[in-house]
Amino acid sequence: MVGKKGKAIIVGGSIAGVSCAHTLTLAGWDVLVLEKSSEPPARSPTGAGLGLDPQARQIIKSWLPQPHLLDEITLPLSIDQNQSTDSEKKVTRILTKGENFDFRAAYWSDIHALLYNALPQTMFLWGHKFLSFTMSQDKSTVKVKTLVTETQETIEIQGDLLVAADGCLSSIRKTFLPNLKLRYSGYCAWRGVFDFSEDEYSETVTGIKKAYPDLGRCLYFDLATQTHSVFYELTNKKLNWIWYVNQPEPELKNNSVTLKVSQEMLKKMHQEAETVWIPELARLMKVTKDPFLNVIYDCDPLERIFWGNAVLVGDAAHPTTPHGLRSTNMSVLDAEVLGKCLGKCGPENLSFGLEEYQRIRLPVVSEQVLYARRLGRIKQGLDHGGIGGDGFGLEQKEMPFFSSAPLA
Ligand SMILES: Cc1cc2nc3c(=O)[nH]c(=O)nc-3n(C[C@H](O)[C@H](O)[C@H](O)COP(=O)(O)OP(=O)(O)OC[C@H]3O[C@@H](n4cnc5c(N)ncnc54)[C@H](O)[C@@H]3O)c2cc1C
């Protein structure tokens, strides 16, 4: 990069935010990350499992001083299997079995911690809630107003670039697209992580390993009538499950897509699991501590993802349903492409770099969001085409740009 160093203000310190902190630093920018949570999430393990594709893994490794750590905190997922459940007879039958899948399963907080710990911690302002911003008339600088939650004081920070990594409910996106509404998918997802490190030989664990013999290397999708679940193992003896349930749209509280779960809701979920799933899976759902409920949204592809010197990345740029295992992989690729484009153009030609980022990423993420939407609707029995309709396959490898997406 030639000339002066640019200063990027990233709002959001989750996967997209920390990924951009890596790539913009590598591109020669000064970086500051504002995150409303009071401390790094890794200190209180949060979230659940996710799947990383080969391209995202290769990119993450290129950012890390100790790339092998990524392999240590992930487990291979070499099989992608869809099976149907007969809820009456309580038996399963394999529909598709894709080998050579080459994803790896990770615990969200492990990935976050790996990326975060490889950055200077002075780059992060925790407990700083983004409130608003103003852009200079020539779009060369941006002033960001932030609430320091501990002192309740409002401060102003100036930079040359605003990166919105503030998630699917992005308030920065709202300032550019005030009328944009997310699309409720028609279902919510129960999610849970069962830790069996203390009791590896319990009836639950031996039962589930027998019913799912490829556990530890297989991404299982169980399809029943108008519902489906996902199941795979994580490192450190954890089992990750997700169960999608069709229901009317719940009311969101505290600007979060994660709902508070009451005892009554839990009890009902356990009872329904027994009627739908094979006993081994229903039992796993029942013994998992503190499952949580996510409301699933996506959004029609945006026409643009930057305005002046403000740019959207991650879920802020492309809220998506989770069926293509995309969110985290897309965030990593957004960050990589953004960093490469800005590194090439330098801060003095920021608009060219942002144009190029948008030109490369928008077609890819748009197709992937729509594909994930269709996959979810088919698996939830909401798509009239149904399984196999229009030749639409269930396997992950059918995802557009599955083997690789273009980089800068
Ligand atoms: C705590 C947590 C746990 C998660 N666990 C999983 C998981 O187990 N599996 C999975 O697949 N996905 C998980 N996700 C979602 C996953 O990170 C995203 O879907 C994907 O990686 C894209 O990330 P993102 O950074 O774009 O969005 P998000 O992960 O949603 O992050 C947005 C960030 O912006 C911050 N933010 C929002 N508004 C403001 C504001 N006004 N000021 C400052 N900061 C703001 C939020 O606190 C959050 O940290 C989790 C997200 C979070 C935040």
The ligand as an SDF file (V2000), in Angstrom:
LIG
                    3D

 53 58  0  0  0  0  0  0  0  0999 V2000
  -22.4130  -15.1240   20.7720 C   0  0  0  0  0  0  0  0  0  0  0  0
  -22.6450  -15.7420   19.4220 C   0  0  0  0  0  0  0  0  0  0  0  0
  -22.6730  -17.1280   19.2860 C   0  0  0  0  0  0  0  0  0  0  0  0
  -22.8810  -17.7240   18.0330 C   0  0  0  0  0  0  0  0  0  0  0  0
  -22.8760  -19.0690   17.9110 N   0  0  0  0  0  0  0  0  0  0  0  0
  -23.0200  -19.6550   16.6880 C   0  0  0  0  0  0  0  0  0  0  0  0
  -22.9330  -21.0670   16.5170 C   0  0  0  0  0  0  0  0  0  0  0  0
  -22.7490  -21.7880   17.4600 O   0  0  0  0  0  0  0  0  0  0  0  0
  -23.0790  -21.6060   15.2660 N   0  0  0  0  0  0  0  0  0  0  0  0
  -23.2660  -20.8080   14.1770 C   0  0  0  0  0  0  0  0  0  0  0  0
  -23.3620  -21.3200   13.0710 O   0  0  0  0  0  0  0  0  0  0  0  0
  -23.3490  -19.4620   14.3160 N   0  0  0  0  0  0  0  0  0  0  0  0
  -23.2220  -18.8700   15.5430 C   0  0  0  0  0  0  0  0  0  0  0  0
  -23.2900  -17.5100   15.6680 N   0  0  0  0  0  0  0  0  0  0  0  0
  -23.6020  -16.7220   14.4760 C   0  0  0  0  0  0  0  0  0  0  0  0
  -22.4090  -16.6160   13.5740 C   0  0  0  0  0  0  0  0  0  0  0  0
  -21.3400  -15.9720   14.2050 O   0  0  0  0  0  0  0  0  0  0  0  0
  -22.8350  -15.8390   12.3850 C   0  0  0  0  0  0  0  0  0  0  0  0
  -23.9950  -16.3600   11.7890 O   0  0  0  0  0  0  0  0  0  0  0  0
  -21.7870  -15.8010   11.2610 C   0  0  0  0  0  0  0  0  0  0  0  0
  -20.5560  -16.2790   11.6570 O   0  0  0  0  0  0  0  0  0  0  0  0
  -21.6590  -14.3980   10.7920 C   0  0  0  0  0  0  0  0  0  0  0  0
  -21.1220  -13.6460   11.8160 O   0  0  0  0  0  0  0  0  0  0  0  0
  -21.2890  -12.0860   11.9290 P   0  0  0  0  0  0  0  0  0  0  0  0
  -20.0580  -11.6420   12.6380 O   0  0  0  0  0  0  0  0  0  0  0  0
  -21.6270  -11.4910   10.6200 O   0  0  0  0  0  0  0  0  0  0  0  0
  -22.6020  -11.8990   12.8150 O   0  0  0  0  0  0  0  0  0  0  0  0
  -22.8630  -12.1950   14.3370 P   0  0  0  0  0  0  0  0  0  0  0  0
  -22.1610  -13.4110   14.7520 O   0  0  0  0  0  0  0  0  0  0  0  0
  -24.3220  -12.1130   14.5410 O   0  0  0  0  0  0  0  0  0  0  0  0
  -22.1710  -10.9690   15.0960 O   0  0  0  0  0  0  0  0  0  0  0  0
  -22.6170   -9.6430   15.1420 C   0  0  0  0  0  0  0  0  0  0  0  0
  -21.8580   -8.9390   16.2540 C   0  0  0  0  0  0  0  0  0  0  0  0
  -22.1610   -7.5670   16.2360 O   0  0  0  0  0  0  0  0  0  0  0  0
  -22.3830   -7.1320   17.5530 C   0  0  0  0  0  0  0  0  0  0  0  0
  -23.2410   -5.9420   17.4890 N   0  0  0  0  0  0  0  0  0  0  0  0
  -24.5110   -5.8830   17.0280 C   0  0  0  0  0  0  0  0  0  0  0  0
  -24.9960   -4.6440   17.1460 N   0  0  0  0  0  0  0  0  0  0  0  0
  -23.9850   -3.8960   17.6680 C   0  0  0  0  0  0  0  0  0  0  0  0
  -23.8720   -2.5160   18.0390 C   0  0  0  0  0  0  0  0  0  0  0  0
  -24.9000   -1.6640   17.8920 N   0  0  0  0  0  0  0  0  0  0  0  0
  -22.7070   -2.0890   18.5680 N   0  0  0  0  0  0  0  0  0  0  0  0
  -21.6550   -2.9500   18.7400 C   0  0  0  0  0  0  0  0  0  0  0  0
  -21.7240   -4.2620   18.4250 N   0  0  0  0  0  0  0  0  0  0  0  0
  -22.8590   -4.7230   17.8910 C   0  0  0  0  0  0  0  0  0  0  0  0
  -23.0410   -8.3250   18.2310 C   0  0  0  0  0  0  0  0  0  0  0  0
  -22.9570   -8.2600   19.6290 O   0  0  0  0  0  0  0  0  0  0  0  0
  -22.2400   -9.4810   17.6330 C   0  0  0  0  0  0  0  0  0  0  0  0
  -21.0830   -9.7680   18.3670 O   0  0  0  0  0  0  0  0  0  0  0  0
  -23.0950  -16.8890   16.9030 C   0  0  0  0  0  0  0  0  0  0  0  0
  -23.0740  -15.4910   17.0480 C   0  0  0  0  0  0  0  0  0  0  0  0
  -22.8390  -14.9000   18.2840 C   0  0  0  0  0  0  0  0  0  0  0  0
  -22.7800  -13.3970   18.4020 C   0  0  0  0  0  0  0  0  0  0  0  0
  1  2  1  0
  2  3  1  0
  2 52  2  0
  3  4  2  0
  4  5  1  0
  4 50  1  0
  5  6  2  0
  6  7  1  0
  6 13  1  0
  7  8  2  0
  7  9  1  0
  9 10  1  0
 10 11  2  0
 10 12  1  0
 12 13  2  0
 13 14  1  0
 14 15  1  0
 14 50  1  0
 15 16  1  0
 16 17  1  0
 16 18  1  0
 18 19  1  0
 18 20  1  0
 20 21  1  0
 20 22  1  0
 22 23  1  0
 23 24  1  0
 24 25  2  0
 24 26  1  0
 24 27  1  0
 27 28  1  0
 28 29  2  0
 28 30  1  0
 28 31  1  0
 31 32  1  0
 32 33  1  0
 33 34  1  0
 33 48  1  0
 34 35  1  0
 35 36  1  0
 35 46  1  0
 36 37  1  0
 36 45  1  0
 37 38  2  0
 38 39  1  0
 39 40  1  0
 39 45  2  0
 40 41  1  0
 40 42  2  0
 42 43  1  0
 43 44  2  0
 44 45  1  0
 46 47  1  0
 46 48  1  0
 48 49  1  0
 50 51  2  0
 51 52  1  0
 52 53  1  0
M  END
$$$$
